[in-house]
Amino acid sequence: MLKGRIERNGTLTLIRAGFRTSPLCPRTGKHCGDWCPLFDQNGEPPAVSEMPNTFYVLRLCDAELALAEFKDEREWNETETKES
């Protein structure tokens, strides 16, 4: 089961079997995050329901990841949520 999180600083973190990793961009060699123009994620990714599971589809570069859980911890997201 793959889980994902955008950290407060914008870095993408993936969690599988309790191990965390920040994927490296195949184009730049830097950690993946919201500073990259190919990072197509503003807020929570769309949830897709396929019985019996619901997952989130995160688009990165030329790929899509299916995540069992997703959390966006960026500060602007928290402020937006608090004001709503």
C-alpha positions in Angstrom: 0.0 0.0 0.0 1.6 3.3 -1.1 0.9 6.5 0.8 1.9 10.0 -0.2 2.4 13.3 1.5 3.5 16.8 0.4 5.5 18.1 3.3 5.3 21.7 4.6 8.3 22.7 2.5 6.6 21.3 -0.7 8.7 18.1 -1.0 6.9 14.9 -2.0 7.3 12.0 0.4 6.2 8.5 -0.5 5.6 5.9 2.3 5.5 2.1 1.6 5.7 -0.6 4.3 6.6 2.1 6.8 9.7 3.3 4.9 9.8 7.0 3.7 11.4 8.2 0.5 11.5 11.4 -1.5 11.7 10.4 -5.2 14.4 12.1 -7.4 13.4 13.7 -10.6 14.7 11.8 -13.6 15.3 15.1 -15.4 17.1 17.2 -12.8 18.2 14.7 -10.1 16.6 16.9 -7.4 13.9 15.8 -5.0 10.4 15.9 -6.4 8.3 18.8 -5.1 5.9 21.6 -5.8 8.7 23.9 -7.2 8.9 21.8 -10.3 6.8 22.9 -13.3 6.0 19.3 -14.1 4.5 18.7 -10.6 0.8 18.8 -11.4 -0.6 19.0 -7.9 -2.5 21.9 -6.3 -4.2 20.6 -3.2 -5.6 17.1 -2.8 -5.5 14.9 -5.8 -8.7 13.4 -7.1 -10.1 10.4 -5.3 -11.0 7.4 -7.5 -13.3 4.7 -6.1 -13.0 1.2 -7.5 -14.8 -1.2 -5.2 -13.8 -2.1 -2.6 -10.9 0.5 -2.6 -10.6 4.3 -2.9 -7.3 5.7 -3.9 -5.8 9.1 -4.9 -4.2 9.7 -8.3 -1.1 11.9 -8.2 0.3 13.1 -11.5 4.1 13.6 -11.7 6.1 14.3 -14.8 5.0 11.5 -17.2 3.6 9.1 -14.6 0.6 8.7 -12.3 0.8 7.2 -8.9 -2.2 5.5 -7.2 -2.0 6.3 -3.5 -4.0 4.6 -0.7 -3.7 7.7 1.4 -2.7 11.3 0.7 -2.0 14.3 2.9 -1.1 17.9 1.8 0.8 19.5 4.7 1.8 22.7 3.0 1.1 25.9 5.1 -1.0 27.6 2.4 -3.3 24.5 2.4 -3.7 24.7 6.2 -4.6 28.4 6.0 -7.0 27.8 3.3 -8.7 25.0 5.3 -8.9 27.1 8.4 -10.5 30.1 6.6 -13.1 27.9 4.9 
